[in-house]
Amino acid sequence: MSTNLNNISNIVIINWNANGIKRNRNTFAAFLSYHNVDIACISETHLCSTDSIKFNGYSIYRNDRTAVRPSGGVALLIRTKIKHQQAYIPRLRSLEAVAITLLINNINTTKVSAYQSPSYNMYTTDFDVILSNYNKIVIIGDLNSKHVNWKCNTTNVNWRKLYKYLSNSPAIISAPDKPTHYPYDPNKSPDILDVVLLKSTSLLINQEPLFELDSDHLPVKILIGASLIQSEQTRKLINGKPDWDKFKRYVTDNITIPKNISNTLLADAAISHLHETISYAAEQCTIPSKSTLGQNYNSKITPLIQKIIKNKHHIRKQWQLHRRPEDRKKLNFLTKKVKLLLEEHRINSYQKYLSSIHPADSNLWLATKRLIKPNDNKIPPLKSGNNFINTVYEKCNLFATTLENIFTLNDLNDSATINLMILSGKLYK
């Protein structure tokens, strides 16, 4: 896939403890669309390895907790069109984390979605392991660390450990100036738990907690003034019904088969010629499909639903700020109503999508492909010796080196090879 540099005035990142993402799937999908989110760092996903969850237009990377009941876990969502790779995270003692690497302002930067459970002891060695693996890194998540310096009510043990570690580390911590956690228990005070750790990066960030979504944690909207590298659409040779007779005529008239290929340069030229001839023939022989329906069943939220969601956000803010029982009652009613409306909207959109599919064109195959396509066809980080390979370029070089070593003939004059052959011959006499 080719790439291009897009000047984006603000990269939009969300830091949110979901307290269970499956039950919030539809509302979170609407939230992503409304706020035009580029990256979302989610903690407490409560997903199991068998759970399947997708968000249209986003790639999702997960680290699910292995437990008797669904709990903990982290996920990282990023727009599919943004060029990125999954990054390797070593085994950690208590911190749960998942990471990607991408180019921000044309500089390789690693984003980590992290969660430190209050039920587990914090080990600062976990942070050291992550920070030592990458030069420029941003860790985003619920670290369950409190300090009065950023307007928390108290300073807890986790912060004391983290502060001691950060005092001898190049990393710094950044927190919102307003509470991000509003406990369900009205007798407990709101606090700031969802923060950002930055190492060797000069990014200017602005954090704003939003009284939205359905959790005891507010989603924190993080704005970063920077640019991203985005991937362009993959070149499609067939964009409609092909005219194979036209394809055959073009290839027959334009293909040149060399009589002799004496070196690698001629081989490369012949392969390039064959590739371009077939590609151009495929593009020229295609009859564009008139129907554009059925490409995407995710239609925009109706104004009525948006109005009810906005009203729900207003009531949530009143409840979390003032804790009035009447606000809580209204919030429960609106929460259920929004979930029902979004589910009905999703079903109706999908039915409309299915009704637009015609067996005569490619829409039927596209719909089938969505169902049978594996959840993830991305190559994860690869291990080479004691190192882990993250980028596409490094993975390609690793594959090339490995295949070259496999298909290189052994040195027949090597004494170790000769002895092995002699020994093998004796064994099979």
RODREN-431400 format. One record per residue (C-alpha): residue number from 1; residue in one letter; chain; x, y, z. Coordinates in nm, 3 decimals. Example, Ala and Ser with C-alpha at 12.3 -4.5 7.8 and 13.67 -1.06 7.14 Angstrom:
<lumtors>
     i   aa   ch         X         Y         Z
     1    A    A     1.230    -0.450     0.780
     2    S    A     1.367    -0.106     0.714
</lumtors>
This chain:
<lumtors>
     i   aa   ch         X         Y         Z
     1    M    A     0.000     0.000     0.000
     2    S    A     0.133     0.343    -0.087
     3    T    A     0.130     0.619     0.168
     4    N    A     0.090     0.992     0.184
     5    L    A     0.149     1.251     0.455
     6    N    A    -0.170     1.420     0.571
     7    N    A    -0.145     1.744     0.765
     8    I    A    -0.394     1.697     1.047
     9    S    A    -0.438     1.991     1.283
    10    N    A    -0.537     1.762     1.570
    11    I    A    -0.503     1.389     1.624
    12    V    A    -0.803     1.280     1.832
    13    I    A    -0.730     1.011     2.093
    14    I    A    -0.972     0.871     2.351
    15    N    A    -0.862     0.734     2.689
    16    W    A    -1.149     0.539     2.844
    17    N    A    -1.206     0.275     3.112
    18    A    A    -1.513     0.103     2.962
    19    N    A    -1.593    -0.130     3.252
    20    G    A    -1.707    -0.376     2.983
    21    I    A    -1.696    -0.286     2.613
    22    K    A    -1.946    -0.543     2.475
    23    R    A    -2.245    -0.393     2.652
    24    N    A    -2.137    -0.047     2.529
    25    R    A    -2.057    -0.151     2.173
    26    N    A    -2.328     0.046     1.988
    27    T    A    -2.300     0.361     2.199
    28    F    A    -1.921     0.357     2.167
    29    A    A    -1.944     0.313     1.787
    30    A    A    -2.169     0.622     1.772
    31    F    A    -1.924     0.807     2.000
    32    L    A    -1.627     0.723     1.772
    33    S    A    -1.812     0.858     1.471
    34    Y    A    -1.941     1.174     1.641
    35    H    A    -1.599     1.276     1.778
    36    N    A    -1.407     1.167     1.467
    37    V    A    -1.170     0.959     1.682
    38    D    A    -0.837     0.848     1.532
    39    I    A    -0.712     0.627     1.818
    40    A    A    -0.892     0.487     2.122
    41    C    A    -0.716     0.336     2.425
    42    I    A    -0.963     0.126     2.620
    43    S    A    -0.906    -0.038     2.958
    44    E    A    -1.122    -0.289     3.143
    45    T    A    -1.264    -0.434     2.821
    46    H    A    -1.388    -0.748     3.003
    47    L    A    -1.336    -0.953     2.685
    48    C    A    -1.248    -1.321     2.656
    49    S    A    -1.034    -1.469     2.379
    50    T    A    -1.350    -1.619     2.222
    51    D    A    -1.530    -1.282     2.207
    52    S    A    -1.554    -1.113     1.867
    53    I    A    -1.604    -0.737     1.849
    54    K    A    -1.548    -0.500     1.558
    55    F    A    -1.585    -0.130     1.488
    56    N    A    -1.634    -0.023     1.128
    57    G    A    -1.332     0.162     0.990
    58    Y    A    -1.102     0.064     1.278
    59    S    A    -0.839    -0.200     1.342
    60    I    A    -0.851    -0.339     1.695
    61    Y    A    -0.566    -0.485     1.900
    62    R    A    -0.644    -0.661     2.226
    63    N    A    -0.481    -0.809     2.532
    64    D    A    -0.756    -1.005     2.706
    65    R    A    -0.719    -1.110     3.066
    66    T    A    -0.729    -1.484     3.132
    67    A    A    -0.973    -1.521     3.421
    68    V    A    -1.268    -1.728     3.542
    69    R    A    -1.507    -1.438     3.476
    70    P    A    -1.463    -1.154     3.225
    71    S    A    -1.254    -0.878     3.381
    72    G    A    -0.965    -0.643     3.314
    73    G    A    -0.809    -0.644     2.969
    74    V    A    -0.706    -0.365     2.733
    75    A    A    -0.770    -0.278     2.368
    76    L    A    -0.638    -0.024     2.121
    77    L    A    -0.845     0.095     1.825
    78    I    A    -0.695     0.288     1.535
    79    R    A    -0.842     0.401     1.206
    80    T    A    -0.761     0.138     0.945
    81    K    A    -0.647     0.407     0.700
    82    I    A    -0.369     0.523     0.938
    83    K    A    -0.041     0.351     0.861
    84    H    A     0.072     0.154     1.167
    85    Q    A     0.206    -0.179     1.295
    86    Q    A     0.139    -0.377     1.608
    87    A    A     0.430    -0.336     1.850
    88    Y    A     0.578    -0.602     2.075
    89    I    A     0.508    -0.583     2.448
    90    P    A     0.720    -0.814     2.668
    91    R    A     0.561    -1.024     2.940
    92    L    A     0.463    -0.801     3.233
    93    R    A     0.393    -0.881     3.599
    94    S    A     0.078    -0.680     3.670
    95    L    A     0.034    -0.408     3.406
    96    E    A    -0.191    -0.505     3.113
    97    A    A    -0.085    -0.345     2.786
    98    V    A    -0.111    -0.355     2.406
    99    A    A     0.080    -0.132     2.163
   100    I    A     0.116    -0.003     1.808
   101    T    A     0.388     0.191     1.631
   102    L    A     0.305     0.473     1.388
   103    L    A     0.455     0.787     1.240
   104    I    A     0.362     1.114     1.412
   105    N    A     0.517     1.422     1.251
   106    N    A     0.713     1.169     1.044
   107    I    A     0.875     1.030     1.362
   108    N    A     0.835     0.668     1.474
   109    T    A     0.625     0.676     1.792
   110    T    A     0.479     0.392     1.999
   111    K    A     0.130     0.421     2.150
   112    V    A     0.045     0.194     2.442
   113    S    A    -0.298     0.128     2.589
   114    A    A    -0.242     0.025     2.952
   115    Y    A    -0.435    -0.072     3.264
   116    Q    A    -0.309    -0.117     3.621
   117    S    A    -0.569    -0.304     3.823
   118    P    A    -0.619    -0.179     4.181
   119    S    A    -0.644    -0.546     4.284
   120    Y    A    -0.282    -0.615     4.185
   121    N    A     0.043    -0.474     4.321
   122    M    A     0.208    -0.224     4.089
   123    Y    A     0.557    -0.319     3.972
   124    T    A     0.753    -0.031     3.823
   125    T    A     0.966    -0.288     3.639
   126    D    A     0.667    -0.322     3.402
   127    F    A     0.702     0.043     3.301
   128    D    A     1.079     0.005     3.274
   129    V    A     1.040    -0.296     3.040
   130    I    A     0.808    -0.102     2.808
   131    L    A     0.996     0.229     2.813
   132    S    A     1.333     0.064     2.753
   133    N    A     1.210    -0.108     2.436
   134    Y    A     1.117     0.208     2.244
   135    N    A     1.274     0.552     2.200
   136    K    A     0.959     0.764     2.173
   137    I    A     0.654     0.636     2.353
   138    V    A     0.314     0.748     2.482
   139    I    A     0.140     0.530     2.743
   140    I    A    -0.231     0.603     2.782
   141    G    A    -0.469     0.443     3.029
   142    D    A    -0.606     0.393     3.378
   143    L    A    -0.300     0.351     3.599
   144    N    A    -0.495     0.375     3.928
   145    S    A    -0.240     0.624     4.058
   146    K    A    -0.345     0.931     4.255
   147    H    A    -0.156     1.243     4.357
   148    V    A    -0.272     1.570     4.508
   149    N    A    -0.047     1.760     4.266
   150    W    A    -0.296     1.695     3.986
   151    K    A    -0.601     1.770     4.199
   152    C    A    -0.663     1.420     4.332
   153    N    A    -0.816     1.388     4.677
   154    T    A    -0.531     1.173     4.809
   155    T    A    -0.192     1.033     4.717
   156    N    A    -0.194     0.652     4.700
   157    V    A     0.075     0.383     4.711
   158    N    A     0.079     0.336     4.333
   159    W    A     0.170     0.700     4.277
   160    R    A     0.449     0.686     4.533
   161    K    A     0.598     0.391     4.346
   162    L    A     0.549     0.557     4.010
   163    Y    A     0.688     0.891     4.128
   164    K    A     1.003     0.724     4.262
   165    Y    A     1.051     0.546     3.931
   166    L    A     0.982     0.853     3.714
   167    S    A     1.226     1.068     3.914
   168    N    A     1.506     0.858     3.758
   169    S    A     1.341     0.814     3.420
   170    P    A     1.314     1.031     3.104
   171    A    A     0.935     0.979     3.110
   172    I    A     0.691     1.239     3.243
   173    I    A     0.326     1.215     3.342
   174    S    A     0.036     1.428     3.221
   175    A    A    -0.312     1.431     3.375
   176    P    A    -0.643     1.608     3.303
   177    D    A    -0.729     1.897     3.534
   178    K    A    -1.075     1.753     3.612
   179    P    A    -1.193     1.419     3.757
   180    T    A    -1.218     1.119     3.523
   181    H    A    -1.363     0.868     3.770
   182    Y    A    -1.705     0.909     3.931
   183    P    A    -1.765     0.605     4.158
   184    Y    A    -2.108     0.442     4.150
   185    D    A    -2.113     0.484     4.527
   186    P    A    -2.236     0.844     4.584
   187    N    A    -2.050     0.853     4.917
   188    K    A    -1.714     0.832     4.738
   189    S    A    -1.553     1.137     4.582
   190    P    A    -1.459     1.173     4.213
   191    D    A    -1.090     1.144     4.127
   192    I    A    -0.839     1.146     3.843
   193    L    A    -0.720     0.797     3.743
   194    D    A    -0.685     0.811     3.363
   195    V    A    -0.352     0.969     3.267
   196    V    A    -0.077     0.982     3.003
   197    L    A     0.293     0.893     3.030
   198    L    A     0.530     1.041     2.770
   199    K    A     0.892     0.957     2.697
   200    S    A     1.124     1.153     2.466
   201    T    A     0.844     1.330     2.285
   202    S    A     0.767     1.700     2.265
   203    L    A     0.402     1.657     2.168
   204    L    A     0.166     1.918     2.305
   205    I    A    -0.148     1.751     2.434
   206    N    A    -0.480     1.878     2.565
   207    Q    A    -0.699     1.649     2.778
   208    E    A    -1.071     1.699     2.832
   209    P    A    -1.297     1.455     3.026
   210    L    A    -1.638     1.421     2.858
   211    F    A    -1.962     1.346     3.040
   212    E    A    -2.052     1.078     2.788
   213    L    A    -2.077     0.697     2.748
   214    D    A    -2.187     0.452     3.018
   215    S    A    -1.919     0.377     3.274
   216    D    A    -1.796     0.501     3.611
   217    H    A    -1.506     0.654     3.414
   218    L    A    -1.545     0.949     3.178
   219    P    A    -1.385     0.918     2.835
   220    V    A    -1.093     1.160     2.815
   221    K    A    -1.059     1.332     2.477
   222    I    A    -0.693     1.396     2.399
   223    L    A    -0.601     1.640     2.122
   224    I    A    -0.249     1.634     1.977
   225    G    A    -0.144     1.893     1.723
   226    A    A     0.048     1.676     1.476
   227    S    A     0.039     1.500     1.138
   228    L    A    -0.003     1.131     1.058
   229    I    A     0.104     0.900     0.778
   230    Q    A    -0.205     0.747     0.621
   231    S    A    -0.237     0.453     0.384
   232    E    A    -0.402     0.496     0.048
   233    Q    A    -0.654     0.252    -0.093
   234    T    A    -0.507    -0.069    -0.234
   235    R    A    -0.510    -0.070    -0.614
   236    K    A    -0.809    -0.276    -0.735
   237    L    A    -0.782    -0.439    -1.076
   238    I    A    -1.145    -0.553    -1.097
   239    N    A    -1.400    -0.284    -1.008
   240    G    A    -1.704    -0.436    -1.175
   241    K    A    -1.803    -0.706    -1.423
   242    P    A    -1.498    -0.805    -1.637
   243    D    A    -1.505    -0.850    -2.016
   244    W    A    -1.266    -1.146    -2.043
   245    D    A    -1.258    -1.143    -2.427
   246    K    A    -1.133    -0.782    -2.415
   247    F    A    -0.881    -0.883    -2.148
   248    K    A    -0.751    -1.168    -2.366
   249    R    A    -0.716    -0.946    -2.673
   250    Y    A    -0.523    -0.677    -2.486
   251    V    A    -0.281    -0.924    -2.325
   252    T    A    -0.225    -1.106    -2.656
   253    D    A    -0.155    -0.782    -2.843
   254    N    A     0.073    -0.624    -2.583
   255    I    A     0.263    -0.900    -2.403
   256    T    A     0.625    -0.946    -2.504
   257    I    A     0.784    -1.279    -2.409
   258    P    A     1.165    -1.261    -2.400
   259    K    A     1.349    -1.538    -2.584
   260    N    A     1.638    -1.537    -2.337
   261    I    A     1.677    -1.410    -1.978
   262    S    A     2.049    -1.410    -1.908
   263    N    A     2.067    -1.202    -1.588
   264    T    A     1.862    -1.073    -1.295
   265    L    A     1.808    -0.729    -1.451
   266    L    A     1.638    -0.886    -1.753
   267    A    A     1.434    -1.109    -1.520
   268    D    A     1.316    -0.808    -1.319
   269    A    A     1.226    -0.620    -1.637
   270    A    A     1.028    -0.918    -1.772
   271    I    A     0.836    -0.956    -1.445
   272    S    A     0.759    -0.583    -1.433
   273    H    A     0.635    -0.590    -1.794
   274    L    A     0.411    -0.892    -1.726
   275    H    A     0.271    -0.731    -1.412
   276    E    A     0.189    -0.399    -1.578
   277    T    A     0.038    -0.565    -1.886
   278    I    A    -0.197    -0.784    -1.683
   279    S    A    -0.286    -0.500    -1.443
   280    Y    A    -0.371    -0.255    -1.720
   281    A    A    -0.567    -0.519    -1.912
   282    A    A    -0.773    -0.602    -1.601
   283    E    A    -0.851    -0.235    -1.537
   284    Q    A    -0.947    -0.169    -1.901
   285    C    A    -1.167    -0.476    -1.943
   286    T    A    -1.384    -0.397    -1.639
   287    I    A    -1.735    -0.265    -1.690
   288    P    A    -1.798    -0.037    -1.388
   289    S    A    -2.089    -0.143    -1.173
   290    K    A    -2.375     0.108    -1.176
   291    S    A    -2.491     0.012    -0.828
   292    T    A    -2.299     0.161    -0.538
   293    L    A    -2.536     0.020    -0.278
   294    G    A    -2.433    -0.253    -0.043
   295    Q    A    -2.082    -0.126     0.011
   296    N    A    -2.140    -0.022     0.372
   297    Y    A    -2.433    -0.090     0.600
   298    N    A    -2.325     0.158     0.871
   299    S    A    -2.551     0.458     0.801
   300    K    A    -2.532     0.780     1.001
   301    I    A    -2.721     0.816     1.327
   302    T    A    -3.051     0.997     1.278
   303    P    A    -3.097     1.349     1.421
   304    L    A    -3.361     1.216     1.662
   305    I    A    -3.120     0.962     1.813
   306    Q    A    -2.845     1.225     1.830
   307    K    A    -3.080     1.457     2.018
   308    I    A    -3.168     1.186     2.273
   309    I    A    -2.799     1.098     2.318
   310    K    A    -2.717     1.465     2.378
   311    N    A    -2.994     1.484     2.638
   312    K    A    -2.859     1.170     2.806
   313    H    A    -2.513     1.329     2.827
   314    H    A    -2.662     1.637     2.993
   315    I    A    -2.845     1.425     3.253
   316    R    A    -2.532     1.215     3.315
   317    K    A    -2.336     1.531     3.390
   318    Q    A    -2.605     1.649     3.634
   319    W    A    -2.608     1.313     3.809
   320    Q    A    -2.232     1.281     3.841
   321    L    A    -2.189     1.637     3.963
   322    H    A    -2.484     1.662     4.202
   323    R    A    -2.587     1.300     4.276
   324    R    A    -2.961     1.374     4.285
   325    P    A    -3.181     1.059     4.285
   326    E    A    -3.419     1.208     4.028
   327    D    A    -3.128     1.259     3.786
   328    R    A    -3.021     0.899     3.835
   329    K    A    -3.371     0.780     3.749
   330    K    A    -3.378     0.992     3.432
   331    L    A    -3.029     0.869     3.337
   332    N    A    -3.126     0.503     3.370
   333    F    A    -3.433     0.560     3.152
   334    L    A    -3.239     0.745     2.880
   335    T    A    -2.953     0.494     2.885
   336    K    A    -3.191     0.206     2.813
   337    K    A    -3.374     0.412     2.548
   338    V    A    -3.052     0.504     2.365
   339    K    A    -2.930     0.143     2.364
   340    L    A    -3.264     0.026     2.223
   341    L    A    -3.270     0.296     1.954
   342    L    A    -2.910     0.229     1.848
   343    E    A    -2.976    -0.146     1.825
   344    E    A    -3.288    -0.085     1.614
   345    H    A    -3.088     0.155     1.395
   346    R    A    -2.815    -0.107     1.349
   347    I    A    -3.066    -0.379     1.253
   348    N    A    -3.256    -0.151     1.013
   349    S    A    -2.931    -0.038     0.848
   350    Y    A    -2.820    -0.397     0.800
   351    Q    A    -3.158    -0.497     0.654
   352    K    A    -3.135    -0.208     0.408
   353    Y    A    -2.784    -0.321     0.319
   354    L    A    -2.900    -0.680     0.257
   355    S    A    -3.194    -0.566     0.042
   356    S    A    -2.949    -0.375    -0.184
   357    I    A    -2.745    -0.687    -0.265
   358    H    A    -2.793    -0.829    -0.615
   359    P    A    -2.663    -1.174    -0.718
   360    A    A    -2.563    -1.035    -1.059
   361    D    A    -2.286    -0.807    -0.925
   362    S    A    -2.002    -0.825    -0.673
   363    N    A    -2.206    -0.709    -0.373
   364    L    A    -2.306    -1.064    -0.282
   365    W    A    -1.943    -1.173    -0.272
   366    L    A    -1.847    -0.867    -0.062
   367    A    A    -2.118    -0.951     0.191
   368    T    A    -2.008    -1.315     0.204
   369    K    A    -1.644    -1.214     0.237
   370    R    A    -1.723    -1.003     0.543
   371    L    A    -1.866    -1.312     0.712
   372    I    A    -1.594    -1.563     0.622
   373    K    A    -1.293    -1.331     0.635
   374    P    A    -1.063    -1.403     0.932
   375    N    A    -1.077    -1.148     1.213
   376    D    A    -0.716    -1.048     1.168
   377    N    A    -0.477    -1.111     0.881
   378    K    A    -0.204    -0.880     1.008
   379    I    A     0.138    -1.024     1.081
   380    P    A     0.217    -0.982     1.454
   381    P    A     0.563    -0.880     1.582
   382    L    A     0.820    -1.146     1.488
   383    K    A     1.111    -1.272     1.696
   384    S    A     1.459    -1.283     1.547
   385    G    A     1.716    -1.406     1.797
   386    N    A     1.663    -1.192     2.105
   387    N    A     1.503    -0.907     1.909
   388    F    A     1.144    -0.847     1.805
   389    I    A     1.061    -0.715     1.459
   390    N    A     0.770    -0.467     1.435
   391    T    A     0.779    -0.277     1.106
   392    V    A     0.673    -0.411     0.766
   393    Y    A     1.017    -0.334     0.619
   394    E    A     1.196    -0.528     0.893
   395    K    A     0.955    -0.823     0.857
   396    C    A     1.014    -0.836     0.479
   397    N    A     1.391    -0.840     0.532
   398    L    A     1.356    -1.113     0.795
   399    F    A     1.148    -1.329     0.557
   400    A    A     1.394    -1.266     0.273
   401    T    A     1.696    -1.360     0.487
   402    T    A     1.524    -1.669     0.625
   403    L    A     1.420    -1.794     0.279
   404    E    A     1.768    -1.722     0.140
   405    N    A     1.929    -1.928     0.415
   406    I    A     1.682    -2.214     0.365
   407    F    A     1.735    -2.239    -0.011
   408    T    A     2.112    -2.183    -0.013
   409    L    A     2.303    -2.504    -0.095
   410    N    A     2.522    -2.645     0.178
   411    D    A     2.898    -2.617     0.139
   412    L    A     2.990    -2.967     0.023
   413    N    A     3.354    -2.911     0.121
   414    D    A     3.261    -2.830     0.481
   415    S    A     3.406    -3.096     0.715
   416    A    A     3.098    -3.097     0.939
   417    T    A     2.873    -3.158     0.635
   418    I    A     3.099    -3.438     0.506
   419    N    A     3.105    -3.611     0.846
   420    L    A     2.725    -3.584     0.871
   421    M    A     2.687    -3.744     0.524
   422    I    A     2.924    -4.025     0.612
   423    L    A     2.742    -4.090     0.939
   424    S    A     2.406    -4.087     0.760
   425    G    A     2.535    -4.336     0.501
   426    K    A     2.653    -4.575     0.773
   427    L    A     2.319    -4.559     0.953
   428    Y    A     2.121    -4.654     0.641
   429    K    A     2.349    -4.937     0.515
</lumtors>
